[in-house]
């Protein structure tokens, strides 16, 4: 690779995970010319000792950076993208959570993206997208608004957002970003904010999307996200606020970009998930009231349905989802209908296995055609579930 890149793993008390990453990926990183930095603030020296052992084996592309004294992971991320701990000015800086590594084939794609001189090289999987948008499968993006609308949700993931130092990071006035946009050690969304603020300042940019194929990205089973314990605070209070702090060029996209993340079934976009929150004591009538004016920003589930769940009326909530799904088909809101079907697998029990399979196939087809081509004619003439089933019968 012609470009130089610093892959910066952020770790804390995960020596077994770092060992796993090294065993599976360090040789590939070395052969691709990728320098690997371990930013560690663990409570003991186990991670440091593992790094030292590999350095002694001849991995000259491996570095240990003592990160003790930093407030938290968000602070660590912030100092990484400012180049702290790096021995030289790399062409690209790539922060990454410690439990992820990548295949050699995928590294080829990333290195190609950097050698092309792109301002942003973004590795991701469209499988984590839970909405239906037109013409998503482009390799390059040059419009900040479009890039934000389609990929704001992906930017929250510390895995594979690689930025060109000279254009994306060095020009940043960090004091200004802190004062105006709240970019600091206590901000959970420094990656999203610094990315899209900087793009809004540039006369032009080019971002390349590199999509994971099968077995391109591996995730250790020995570490887990710590965000699950503060989902409401993080994704309602802080995520919504962070997006609304972005520059005004994104204003018309902000509401949809916010929901593209929080409407995910693992957050607030599935009935089962909300019921689990209720059983865990995290969704109560009081919590429902607290966010009464915000629910429509974070989920497409009817607020009345959320209130039912909070009060223990699961039957009413189930009927609400069924009616919503069938009305969405009747009103030709097929993107919404897809989301309701895909995020509520219990609908199989309601419609039966055979009918559910038919619905799943046609909505999968509709969504894929829309994502790739921008349009789909799968549901032309369809006004009800029966219309979809009759189509299958006609086709034999």
C-alpha positions in Angstrom: 0.0 0.0 0.0 1.3 3.4 -0.9 -0.6 5.2 1.9 0.3 5.0 5.5 -2.4 4.2 8.1 -2.5 3.9 11.8 -5.0 1.3 13.0 -5.7 2.3 16.6 -7.3 -0.3 18.8 -9.0 1.1 21.9 -8.9 -1.4 24.8 -9.5 -1.7 28.5 -9.1 -5.0 30.5 -9.5 -7.2 27.4 -6.1 -9.1 27.1 -7.8 -12.2 25.9 -9.5 -10.2 23.1 -6.3 -8.6 22.1 -4.6 -12.0 22.0 -7.4 -13.3 19.8 -7.1 -10.3 17.4 -3.4 -10.8 17.1 -3.6 -14.5 16.4 -6.2 -14.0 13.7 -5.2 -10.7 12.0 -1.8 -9.4 12.9 0.0 -11.1 10.0 -2.5 -9.7 7.6 -2.1 -6.2 9.0 1.7 -6.6 8.6 1.5 -7.8 5.1 -0.8 -4.9 4.1 1.6 -2.3 5.6 -0.9 -1.4 8.3 0.6 -0.1 11.6 -1.3 -1.3 14.7 -1.5 0.8 17.9 -2.9 -0.6 21.1 -4.3 2.2 23.2 -4.5 0.6 26.6 -5.6 1.8 30.1 -6.2 -1.6 31.7 -6.0 -2.2 35.4 -3.1 -4.6 35.0 -0.2 -5.2 32.6 -1.6 -8.3 30.9 -2.4 -6.5 27.6 0.9 -4.6 27.7 2.8 -7.9 28.1 0.9 -9.5 25.2 1.9 -6.5 23.0 5.5 -6.7 24.1 5.7 -10.4 23.4 4.5 -9.9 19.8 6.8 -7.0 19.3 9.7 -9.2 20.4 8.6 -11.8 17.7 9.4 -9.2 15.1 6.1 -7.4 14.5 7.7 -4.0 13.8 4.3 -2.6 12.8 3.0 -3.0 16.4 3.0 -0.3 19.0 1.8 0.0 22.6 0.3 3.4 23.8 -0.2 3.9 27.5 -3.6 5.6 27.8 -3.9 5.7 31.6 -5.2 9.1 32.8 -7.9 9.5 30.1 -11.4 9.9 31.4 -13.1 7.1 29.4 -13.4 5.5 26.0 -14.8 8.6 24.4 -11.9 10.6 25.6 -9.5 7.9 24.3 -11.2 8.1 20.8 -10.9 11.9 20.8 -7.1 11.9 21.5 -6.6 9.1 18.9 -8.1 11.2 16.0 -5.9 14.1 17.1 -2.9 11.9 16.6 -1.8 11.5 20.2 0.6 8.6 20.6 1.5 8.3 17.0 5.2 8.5 16.1 4.6 10.3 12.8 2.0 11.9 10.7 0.1 9.1 9.0 -1.9 9.6 5.9 -4.9 7.9 7.5 -6.1 7.3 11.0 -8.4 4.4 11.8 -9.8 4.0 15.3 -11.3 0.7 16.1 -12.9 -1.1 19.1 -10.8 -3.9 20.3 -13.0 -6.9 19.5 -13.1 -6.7 15.7 -10.7 -7.7 13.0 -10.8 -8.0 9.2 -10.0 -10.5 6.5 -7.1 -10.1 4.0 -9.5 -9.7 1.1 -11.4 -6.9 2.9 -8.1 -5.2 3.8 -7.3 -5.2 0.1 -10.5 -3.1 -0.5 -9.7 -0.7 2.3 -6.1 -0.2 1.2 -7.3 0.5 -2.4 -9.7 3.1 -1.0 -6.9 4.8 0.8 -4.5 4.7 -2.1 -7.2 6.3 -4.2 -6.9 9.3 -1.9 -10.4 9.3 -0.6 -11.1 11.6 2.3 -13.2 8.9 4.0 -13.0 5.1 3.7 -15.9 3.5 5.4 -16.2 -0.3 6.0 -19.7 -1.5 6.9 -22.4 -4.0 6.4 -25.7 -3.0 4.9 -27.3 -5.9 6.8 -27.5 -3.6 9.9 -29.7 -1.1 8.0 -33.3 -1.3 9.2 -35.0 1.1 6.8 -35.7 1.1 3.0 -33.9 3.9 1.1 -33.5 4.4 -2.6 -30.2 3.7 -4.3 -28.0 3.0 -1.3 -25.5 0.7 -3.0 -23.2 3.4 -4.4 -19.4 3.1 -3.9 -18.8 6.8 -3.6 -20.5 9.7 -1.9 -19.7 13.4 -2.5 -22.8 15.1 -1.1 -22.6 15.7 2.7 -26.4 15.7 3.2 -26.9 12.5 1.3 -24.0 10.8 3.0 -25.3 11.9 6.4 -28.9 10.7 5.7 -27.8 7.3 4.5 -24.9 6.6 6.9 -25.3 8.6 10.1 -26.4 5.5 11.9 -23.4 3.5 10.8 -21.1 6.3 12.0 -21.8 5.4 15.6 -19.9 2.2 15.3 -16.2 2.2 16.2 -15.1 -0.3 13.7 -14.0 0.9 10.3 -14.3 4.6 9.7 -11.0 5.7 8.3 -10.2 9.3 7.8 -7.5 11.1 5.8 -5.5 13.1 8.3 -4.6 16.0 6.0 -8.2 16.9 4.9 -10.4 15.4 7.6 -8.6 15.8 10.9 -5.7 18.3 10.8 -7.9 21.3 9.8 -10.2 20.8 12.8 -10.3 23.6 15.4 -10.7 21.4 18.4 -11.5 24.3 20.8 -14.2 25.5 18.5 -15.7 22.0 18.1 -15.7 21.7 21.9 -17.4 25.0 22.5 -19.9 25.0 19.6 -20.7 21.3 19.1 -20.0 19.6 22.4 -17.1 17.5 21.1 -15.3 16.5 24.3 -14.3 13.6 26.6 -17.9 13.2 27.8 -19.6 13.0 24.4 -20.5 9.5 23.3 -20.8 10.6 19.6 -17.5 12.2 18.9 -17.0 10.1 15.8 -20.4 11.1 14.2 -20.0 14.8 15.2 -16.4 15.3 14.0 -17.1 13.4 10.7 -20.2 15.4 9.6 -19.1 18.8 11.0 -15.9 18.5 9.1 -17.6 17.5 5.9 -19.9 20.5 6.2 -16.8 22.8 6.2 -15.3 21.3 3.1 -15.8 22.6 -0.5 -15.7 19.0 -1.7 -14.9 15.6 -0.5 -15.1 11.9 -1.5 -16.1 9.1 0.7 -15.8 5.5 -0.4 -18.0 2.7 1.0 -16.4 -0.7 1.3 -19.1 -3.3 2.2 -18.3 -6.4 4.2 -18.8 -9.7 2.4 -19.1 -13.0 4.1 -16.3 -13.6 6.7 -14.8 -10.2 6.0 -15.4 -8.9 9.5 -15.0 -11.1 12.6 -16.1 -10.1 16.1 -14.7 -11.7 19.3 -17.2 -13.5 21.5 -15.1 -12.6 24.5 -16.2 -9.0 24.8 -19.4 -7.1 24.6 -20.7 -3.6 24.3 -21.1 -1.7 27.6 -23.9 0.5 26.1 -26.7 -1.9 27.0 -26.9 -0.6 30.5 -27.6 3.0 29.5 -29.7 2.6 26.3 -32.4 5.2 27.1 -29.9 7.8 28.2 -27.6 7.2 25.3 -30.0 6.8 22.4 -32.8 9.1 23.4 -31.2 11.8 25.5 -27.7 12.0 23.9 -28.1 10.7 20.3 -31.0 13.0 19.6 -29.2 16.0 21.1 -26.0 15.2 19.2 -27.7 15.2 15.8 -29.5 18.5 16.5 -26.1 20.1 17.3 -24.9 19.4 13.8 -24.6 22.3 11.3 -27.8 23.5 9.6 -27.0 21.9 6.2 -28.2 18.7 7.7 -31.4 20.1 9.2 -33.8 18.5 6.7 -32.3 15.1 7.3 -31.8 15.0 11.0 -35.1 13.5 12.1 -34.8 10.6 9.7 -31.1 10.1 10.5 -31.8 9.9 14.2 -34.5 7.3 13.7 -32.4 5.3 11.2 -30.4 4.3 14.3 -32.9 4.1 17.1 -35.6 2.4 15.1 -33.4 -0.7 15.0 -35.0 -3.8 16.6 -32.2 -4.0 19.2 -33.1 -0.5 20.4 -36.6 0.8 20.2 -37.9 -0.7 16.9 -39.4 -4.0 18.0 -42.4 -4.9 20.2 -40.5 -7.7 21.9 -37.6 -5.4 22.8 -40.0 -2.9 24.4 -41.7 -5.7 26.3 -38.2 -6.8 27.6 -37.5 -3.2 28.7 -40.8 -3.3 30.6 -40.0 -6.6 32.3 -36.5 -5.2 33.2 -38.1 -2.2 34.8 -36.6 0.2 32.2 -39.9 1.0 30.5 -42.5 2.1 33.0 -45.5 4.5 32.8 -43.2 7.2 34.3 -40.5 6.6 31.7 -43.1 6.7 28.9 -44.3 10.0 30.2 -40.8 11.3 30.5 -40.2 10.7 26.7 -43.7 11.3 25.6 -42.7 14.1 23.2 -39.6 12.3 22.0 -40.9 8.8 21.0 -41.7 9.9 17.5 -38.1 10.9 17.0 -36.7 7.5 18.0 -39.2 4.9 16.8 -41.9 4.3 14.2 -43.9 2.2 16.7 -47.0 4.2 17.6 -46.6 6.0 20.9 -50.0 4.7 21.9 -48.5 1.2 21.5 -45.5 2.1 23.7 -47.8 3.4 26.4 -49.8 0.1 26.3 -46.6 -1.9 26.8 -45.4 0.4 29.6 -48.8 -0.2 31.3 -48.7 -4.0 30.7 -51.3 -4.2 28.0 -49.4 -6.5 25.7 -52.5 -7.7 23.9 -53.5 -4.2 22.9 -49.9 -3.6 21.7 -49.9 -6.7 19.6 -53.2 -5.8 17.9 -51.8 -2.3 17.3 -48.8 -3.7 15.4 -51.0 -6.0 13.3 -53.3 -3.2 12.4 -50.4 -0.9 11.6 -48.8 -3.6 9.3 -52.0 -4.2 7.4 -52.9 -0.5 7.1 -49.4 0.2 5.8 -50.0 -2.2 2.9 -53.4 -0.7 2.2 -51.9 2.8 2.2 -48.9 1.6 0.0 -46.4 2.4 2.7 -44.4 -0.7 1.8 -41.2 0.5 3.4 -42.9 0.8 6.7 -44.7 -2.5 6.2 -41.3 -4.2 5.5 -39.9 -2.8 8.8 -42.9 -4.0 10.8 -42.7 -7.5 9.4 -38.9 -7.8 9.7 -38.7 -6.5 13.2 -41.6 -8.5 14.6 -41.0 -12.1 13.9 -43.9 -13.1 16.2 -46.2 -12.1 13.3 -45.4 -15.6 12.0 -47.6 -17.0 14.7 -50.4 -14.7 13.8 -50.4 -15.3 10.0 -49.1 -18.8 10.0 -45.8 -20.2 8.7 -46.8 -20.4 5.0 -48.3 -17.0 4.7 -45.5 -15.4 6.7 -42.9 -17.0 4.4 -44.7 -15.5 1.4 -44.9 -12.1 2.9 -41.2 -12.2 4.0 -40.1 -13.2 0.5 -42.0 -10.4 -1.3 -41.0 -7.7 1.1 -37.4 -8.9 0.9 -37.6 -8.6 -2.8 -39.2 -5.2 -2.7 -36.7 -3.8 -0.3 -33.6 -5.1 -2.1 -34.8 -3.7 -5.4 -35.4 -0.4 -3.8 -32.1 -0.2 -2.1 -30.2 -1.1 -5.3 -32.3 0.3 -8.1 -34.2 3.1 -6.3 -37.6 1.6 -7.1 -39.6 -1.7 -7.1 -42.7 -2.7 -8.9 -43.2 -5.8 -6.7 -46.4 -4.5 -5.1 -48.0 -2.9 -8.1 -51.8 -3.4 -7.8 -51.4 -4.7 -4.2 -53.7 -3.2 -1.6 -53.9 -6.0 1.0 -52.2 -9.2 2.3 -54.7 -11.2 0.3 -53.5 -9.6 -2.9 -50.0 -10.8 -2.2 -51.1 -14.3 -1.5 -53.3 -14.4 -4.6 -50.3 -13.4 -6.7 -48.4 -16.5 -5.5 -51.4 -18.7 -6.3 -51.6 -17.2 -9.8 -47.9 -17.8 -10.4 -48.3 -21.4 -9.4 
